[in-house]
Amino acid sequence: MSALRQRDTAGRDHAGEPVRLLTGPRILDGAGGEPEALAVRSGWIVTTGTRQELRDAHPGAEEVALDGALMVPGFNDAHCHPSQAALARVRADLDTVVGPEALAAALREQAERTPPDAWVVGQPWDERRHGHIDREFLDLVSRDRPVLAVHYSLHRAVVNSAGLAGLGYYSPRDAPHGGQLGATADGRLDGHLVERAWLDPWLPGTGQPSIVPSAAPEDQLAALAEVIAELHACGITSFCDALVTPVEQQMYAALEAEGRLTARVGMLRWHTYANSAPPPGDAPDPLRLRTVGVKMMLDGALSGGTCRCRSPYPSATGTDNGLNILSPEEFARTVQALHAEGIRVAVHANGDDAIATVLDVFESLPDNSIRNRIEHCSIVDDDLVARLASSRTIAVPFGSFVTLHGEKLTEYYGERTAMMCAHRSLREAGIVVAGSSDYPLAPADPVLALHSLTTRTTARGTIVGAEQRVSVREALDIYTRGSAAAADEEGIKGTLTPGRLADLTVLDTDLTTADPETRAAARVRSTWVGGECVHHS
């Protein structure tokens, strides 16, 4: 793309439209340069240089001096779940209550708003805030109607007796492959559903009814717009929603049609809906909304202690290992079919055994022309890193999990934490490494993730895997150019250079010169998408 004559992907010529000059703080363009200003036309960067050079090249252009200490390419969260965060707010929003009594009251209020033939759903349940709940607790909310409390991790849930009966669960033996049903010592189900025991009823696939009802469309859109505004406040200009069905796709498409979709959104469609109609979000503006690939899940949660590892560990499953969510045959068959259609696959795999299984299938494909992804890609070793590189697989590790969960992860996985979320080893092998939060399972704040990536230090001061630290500039690259490449968008985003979209974040602190404590306290001054301000503190 020419620096002075920019065309967008639709072929529209913008050469005659007005230019705006963005100046102010120190600018890191993400490609090694530090221009004093950017010239922006119709959402694209057309030139960069000194202030005087751009004033001379664009006489009469509007000039906007941005307040702050550092401008960087807009943060891009390559794996998060904003639509799920929004939908939680239109159900019984358990994020707003503390304690078991308040949780029960919120579910009872939701029951009054829910049609009598629909499930009563609340989320996110978090035992740290709400305490332990089970079947008997939820029976106090209702004995006649199915009640579901979804865990904040999305990897498990709790139902009441009516819910168990509605799902056809009567003993632990009724659990599907890749799922688990919790039970008391005498074998009676306690209402806890793990992995596919609740995922399959929630995400049953094309043409099948979900146990989780939708809310009024206007309420869903208002909640989604609210969540996106909160992401902008963190400096996020783009994100990939890593779990969408036609319901969530329609939400994004409707918001875009109304002109209220202020972020750039990539979507990963859940694999049980891969054969449904073409996603509505791919038009009319793929620069704003597009499908990136199909999402699959092979093992459990890293911080939840249910991922699948090569050697035993004290798993939360009650065994010495985590769960295989899909059988090897089902997984391989699905990946091969999607590859034959030219569709990228993004596979949730945390443990080293699960990652090896994914690579076995990726390496068996007839070619590696499609850059498939491994979401989380948490526990690796040198051999797995080499295989990831040779197969051209993109890695999307957690950004902030070392800081958030370092001690807990060490309790589960021991010495393996030295190569957990191994951003340095992955990058040094030439692998595309993207930045991700897994929001709302963890805070969306990229500054928190940058702190974790550069220090590998927990809130208690424990250092976990120090050799995997990266520099500040490398961490910024992961959360900008790396995430863009994970969606095949490195040609239009990730750097503040001519021919790229004018998506940028301005911080109140120069992260490259501040000490770690000061960096961790940095805040976003403003966020810009297509040269337009979408957040200002």
GUDRENTI-606857 format. One record per residue (C-alpha): residue in one letter; x, y, z. Coordinates in steps of 0.1 Angstrom, whole numbers, padded with zeros to 4 digits, always signed. Layout:
N
aXYZ
...
***
This chain:
537
m+0000+0000+0000
s+0014+0034-0010
a+0021+0058+0018
l+0005+0088+0000
r-0023+0071-0018
q-0043+0047+0004
r-0070+0023-0007
d-0089+0002+0018
t-0097-0035+0012
a-0129-0025-0006
g-0109-0006-0031
r-0122+0029-0022
d-0098+0057-0030
h-0092+0081-0001
a-0065+0103-0017
g-0088+0134-0018
e-0101+0132+0017
p-0088+0153+0046
v-0058+0144+0066
r-0054+0147+0104
l-0020+0149+0121
l-0016+0131+0154
t+0013+0143+0175
g+0022+0146+0211
p+0040+0120+0232
r+0069+0098+0223
i+0057+0074+0196
l+0069+0038+0192
d+0057+0026+0158
g+0063-0011+0166
a+0086-0015+0136
g+0117+0001+0152
g+0109+0037+0144
e+0100+0067+0165
p+0083+0093+0143
e+0071+0125+0159
a+0037+0124+0142
l+0013+0104+0121
a-0007+0116+0091
v-0041+0098+0091
r-0066+0098+0063
s-0100+0079+0065
g-0087+0057+0093
w-0054+0048+0077
i-0019+0060+0084
v-0006+0076+0051
t+0027+0091+0063
t+0049+0093+0093
g+0078+0116+0101
t+0087+0147+0120
r+0060+0173+0128
q+0075+0197+0103
e+0077+0172+0075
l+0041+0162+0079
r+0030+0199+0082
d+0048+0206+0050
a+0034+0175+0032
h-0002+0182+0044
p-0006+0220+0047
g-0038+0230+0065
a-0043+0196+0080
e-0060+0194+0114
e-0034+0187+0141
v-0042+0169+0173
a-0017+0169+0202
l-0023+0137+0222
d-0019+0139+0260
g+0003+0113+0276
a+0038+0099+0277
l+0039+0071+0251
m+0019+0062+0220
v+0020+0026+0208
p+0001+0005+0183
g-0034-0004+0197
f-0034-0034+0220
n-0049-0065+0205
d-0062-0093+0227
a-0060-0124+0206
h-0081-0146+0229
c-0109-0133+0250
h-0146-0137+0255
p-0163-0103+0255
s-0196-0117+0242
q-0198-0141+0271
a-0190-0113+0295
a-0219-0093+0280
l-0244-0122+0281
a-0235-0128+0318
r-0248-0093+0325
v-0282-0100+0311
r-0286-0132+0331
a-0283-0133+0369
d-0251-0113+0370
l-0232-0130+0399
d-0203-0107+0394
t-0222-0080+0413
v-0229-0100+0445
v-0209-0115+0473
g-0216-0145+0495
p-0240-0175+0490
e-0271-0157+0503
a-0267-0129+0478
l-0260-0154+0450
a-0292-0173+0458
a-0312-0141+0459
a-0299-0131+0425
l-0309-0164+0410
r-0344-0161+0425
e-0348-0127+0410
q-0337-0141+0376
a-0363-0169+0380
e-0390-0142+0382
r-0378-0127+0349
t-0373-0160+0331
p-0402-0178+0312
p-0414-0208+0331
d-0402-0233+0305
a-0366-0219+0304
w-0335-0226+0325
v-0327-0201+0352
v-0290-0191+0346
g-0265-0171+0365
q-0228-0164+0360
p-0200-0161+0368
w-0200-0182+0399
d-0167-0179+0418
e-0161-0199+0449
r-0137-0173+0462
r-0165-0147+0463
h-0196-0169+0467
g-0184-0199+0486
h-0192-0235+0478
i-0225-0243+0462
d-0240-0276+0450
r-0272-0293+0440
e-0288-0290+0474
f-0280-0253+0476
l-0295-0246+0442
d-0326-0267+0452
l-0333-0240+0477
v-0336-0216+0448
s-0361-0239+0430
r-0370-0275+0431
d-0393-0274+0401
r-0373-0254+0375
p-0337-0262+0363
v-0312-0238+0378
l-0276-0234+0364
a-0247-0215+0379
v-0219-0212+0354
h-0183-0210+0368
y-0162-0180+0358
s-0138-0203+0340
l-0166-0216+0317
h-0151-0251+0323
r-0176-0262+0348
a-0211-0254+0362
v-0235-0264+0390
v-0271-0274+0385
n-0300-0283+0409
s-0319-0316+0410
a-0343-0304+0382
g-0314-0296+0361
l-0298-0330+0365
a-0330-0347+0356
g-0335-0324+0326
l-0300-0334+0313
g-0306-0371+0320
y-0278-0373+0346
y-0286-0398+0374
s-0252-0413+0383
p-0215-0405+0376
r-0216-0431+0348
d-0239-0408+0328
a-0210-0384+0321
p-0201-0380+0284
h-0166-0386+0271
g-0145-0356+0281
g-0169-0347+0310
q-0172-0355+0346
l-0202-0355+0371
g-0194-0347+0407
a-0207-0370+0433
t-0208-0374+0471
a-0191-0403+0489
d-0222-0425+0485
g-0223-0419+0447
r-0251-0394+0447
l-0246-0366+0421
d-0238-0333+0438
g-0247-0311+0408
h-0212-0303+0396
l-0207-0306+0359
v-0172-0306+0345
e-0162-0298+0308
r-0184-0316+0283
a-0209-0326+0310
w-0221-0290+0307
l-0205-0278+0275
d-0224-0301+0253
p-0258-0290+0266
w-0246-0254+0264
l-0231-0256+0229
p-0250-0285+0213
g-0244-0275+0177
t-0263-0264+0147
g-0301-0267+0150
q-0300-0279+0186
p-0315-0259+0215
s-0291-0247+0241
i-0300-0249+0278
v-0288-0213+0282
p-0316-0189+0270
s-0310-0157+0251
a-0322-0124+0265
a-0339-0095+0248
p-0317-0084+0218
e-0316-0048+0229
d-0303-0058+0263
q-0277-0081+0248
l-0264-0053+0225
a-0263-0027+0253
a-0243-0051+0275
l-0219-0059+0246
a-0213-0022+0239
e-0207-0016+0276
v-0181-0044+0277
i-0163-0031+0245
a-0161+0004+0261
e-0144-0012+0291
l-0119-0029+0268
h-0112+0004+0251
a-0104+0019+0286
c-0077-0008+0288
g-0062+0004+0255
i-0076-0025+0235
t-0085-0016+0199
s-0089-0051+0185
f-0097-0085+0199
c-0105-0121+0189
d-0136-0135+0206
a-0126-0171+0211
l-0160-0187+0215
v-0189-0176+0193
t-0220-0193+0180
p-0246-0178+0157
v-0261-0160+0187
e-0229-0141+0195
q-0222-0135+0158
q-0256-0119+0154
m-0249-0097+0184
y-0217-0084+0168
a-0233-0080+0134
a-0262-0061+0148
l-0239-0038+0168
e-0219-0032+0136
a-0250-0025+0116
e-0261+0002+0141
g-0227+0018+0139
r-0219+0010+0175
l-0191-0016+0170
t-0161+0006+0179
a-0136-0022+0182
r-0122-0044+0155
v-0134-0080+0161
g-0122-0114+0150
m-0144-0144+0158
l-0136-0181+0164
r-0167-0201+0158
w-0173-0231+0181
h-0167-0263+0162
t-0202-0277+0167
y-0215-0248+0147
a-0189-0250+0119
n-0214-0264+0094
s-0240-0237+0100
a-0248-0209+0075
p-0220-0185+0066
p-0213-0161+0095
p-0233-0129+0093
g-0204-0109+0106
d-0181-0112+0076
a-0200-0083+0058
p-0202-0055+0051
d-0170-0044+0068
p-0144-0071+0073
l-0120-0045+0088
r-0145-0042+0117
l-0159-0078+0120
r-0147-0111+0105
t-0144-0148+0112
v-0109-0159+0120
g-0114-0196+0123
v-0130-0225+0141
k-0125-0231+0178
m-0120-0266+0194
m-0110-0277+0229
l-0089-0307+0236
d-0081-0305+0273
g-0092-0287+0305
a-0081-0256+0324
l-0046-0246+0333
s-0054-0227+0365
g-0082-0251+0373
g-0059-0281+0373
t-0077-0301+0346
c-0053-0299+0316
r-0038-0330+0301
c-0001-0336+0309
r+0024-0363+0300
s+0033-0370+0336
p+0010-0372+0366
y+0001-0342+0388
p-0024-0336+0416
s-0053-0327+0392
a-0085-0311+0404
t-0103-0340+0386
g-0095-0362+0417
t-0071-0383+0396
d-0035-0379+0387
n-0042-0361+0354
g-0066-0338+0336
l-0092-0346+0309
n-0092-0352+0272
i-0123-0333+0260
l-0124-0349+0226
s-0114-0384+0216
p-0083-0385+0193
e-0104-0399+0165
e-0131-0372+0167
f-0104-0345+0170
a-0084-0357+0140
r-0115-0362+0118
t-0127-0326+0125
v-0094-0309+0120
q-0088-0328+0087
a-0123-0318+0074
l-0118-0282+0083
h-0084-0281+0067
a-0098-0296+0035
e-0122-0266+0034
g-0094-0241+0039
i-0105-0231+0074
r-0081-0223+0102
v-0084-0243+0134
a-0077-0228+0168
v-0074-0255+0194
h-0075-0250+0232
a-0046-0271+0245
n-0029-0264+0278
g-0010-0295+0289
d+0021-0309+0271
d+0002-0341+0263
a-0027-0322+0247
i-0003-0299+0228
a+0016-0330+0214
t-0017-0345+0203
v-0026-0313+0185
l+0007-0313+0167
d+0004-0349+0158
v-0027-0340+0138
f-0014-0307+0124
e+0018-0325+0112
s-0004-0352+0094
l-0021-0326+0073
p-0012-0326+0036
d+0004-0291+0038
n+0009-0263+0063
s-0004-0235+0041
i-0029-0226+0068
r-0014-0212+0100
n-0034-0230+0126
r-0034-0219+0162
i-0030-0234+0196
e-0049-0214+0222
h-0030-0211+0256
c-0002-0235+0245
s+0007-0235+0282
i+0032-0263+0291
v+0059-0269+0265
d+0094-0283+0263
d+0122-0278+0237
d+0108-0306+0215
l+0073-0292+0214
v+0087-0257+0206
a+0106-0271+0177
r+0075-0289+0164
l+0054-0258+0168
a+0080-0239+0147
s+0083-0265+0119
s+0045-0268+0116
r+0041-0230+0114
t+0016-0232+0143
i+0007-0199+0160
a+0009-0199+0198
v-0015-0178+0219
p-0004-0182+0255
f-0019-0165+0286
g-0005-0130+0292
s-0011-0125+0329
f-0015-0160+0344
v+0020-0161+0359
t+0014-0130+0379
l-0022-0140+0388
h-0018-0177+0395
g+0020-0184+0398
e+0019-0201+0432
k-0012-0222+0424
l+0003-0233+0391
t+0035-0244+0409
e+0015-0265+0433
y-0002-0283+0404
y+0027-0286+0379
g+0059-0282+0398
e+0091-0278+0377
r+0070-0276+0346
t+0062-0240+0354
a+0097-0231+0341
m+0084-0236+0306
m+0049-0225+0312
c+0036-0196+0290
a+0070-0197+0275
h+0069-0165+0255
r+0107-0161+0252
s+0114-0197+0240
l+0085-0195+0215
r+0096-0162+0200
e+0132-0172+0198
a+0121-0203+0178
g+0105-0179+0152
i+0070-0188+0162
v+0042-0162+0159
v+0033-0155+0196
a+0001-0135+0203
g-0010-0117+0235
s-0042-0128+0252
s-0061-0124+0285
d-0089-0150+0283
y-0111-0122+0297
p-0135-0124+0316
l-0117-0154+0332
a-0089-0130+0340
p-0086-0092+0338
a-0084-0078+0303
d-0058-0052+0312
p-0028-0055+0288
v-0006-0035+0313
l-0011-0063+0338
a+0000-0088+0311
l+0030-0067+0302
h+0040-0067+0338
s+0037-0105+0340
l+0056-0110+0307
t+0085-0088+0317
t+0089-0098+0354
r+0073-0133+0357
t+0066-0123+0393
t+0034-0129+0413
a+0015-0105+0435
r+0033-0122+0465
g+0067-0116+0449
t+0073-0152+0438
i+0094-0155+0406
v+0081-0183+0383
g+0102-0192+0352
a+0125-0162+0352
e+0142-0174+0320
q+0110-0168+0301
r+0110-0131+0308
v+0108-0108+0277
s+0117-0071+0273
v+0092-0044+0274
r+0095-0039+0236
e+0091-0076+0230
a+0060-0077+0253
l+0045-0048+0233
d+0052-0066+0201
i+0034-0097+0214
y+0003-0077+0222
t+0003-0058+0189
r+0021-0072+0159
g+0019-0108+0173
s-0018-0107+0178
a-0024-0092+0144
a-0004-0120+0128
a-0025-0145+0147
a-0054-0134+0126
d-0035-0129+0094
e-0038-0091+0098
e-0002-0081+0101
g-0004-0063+0068
i-0030-0039+0081
k-0024-0037+0119
g+0002-0041+0146
t+0024-0012+0137
l+0020+0026+0133
t+0035+0027+0098
p+0022+0039+0064
g-0004+0015+0050
r-0017+0004+0084
l-0049+0012+0102
a-0046+0042+0126
d-0054+0021+0157
l-0033+0033+0187
t-0031+0035+0224
v-0016+0064+0245
l-0003+0057+0280
d+0005+0080+0309
t+0039+0063+0314
d+0068+0056+0291
l+0069+0018+0297
t+0104+0015+0281
t+0121+0038+0307
a+0100+0032+0339
d+0109+0007+0366
p+0087-0024+0370
e+0066-0010+0398
t+0059+0022+0379
r+0051+0003+0347
a+0026-0019+0366
a+0007+0013+0376
a+0006+0027+0341
r-0028+0038+0328
v-0043+0044+0294
r-0049+0081+0286
s-0067+0075+0253
t-0075+0048+0227
w-0080+0054+0190
v-0095+0032+0163
g-0092+0043+0127
g-0079+0077+0138
e-0110+0084+0160
c-0109+0085+0198
v-0130+0058+0214
h-0118+0063+0249
h-0103+0093+0268
s-0096+0091+0306
***
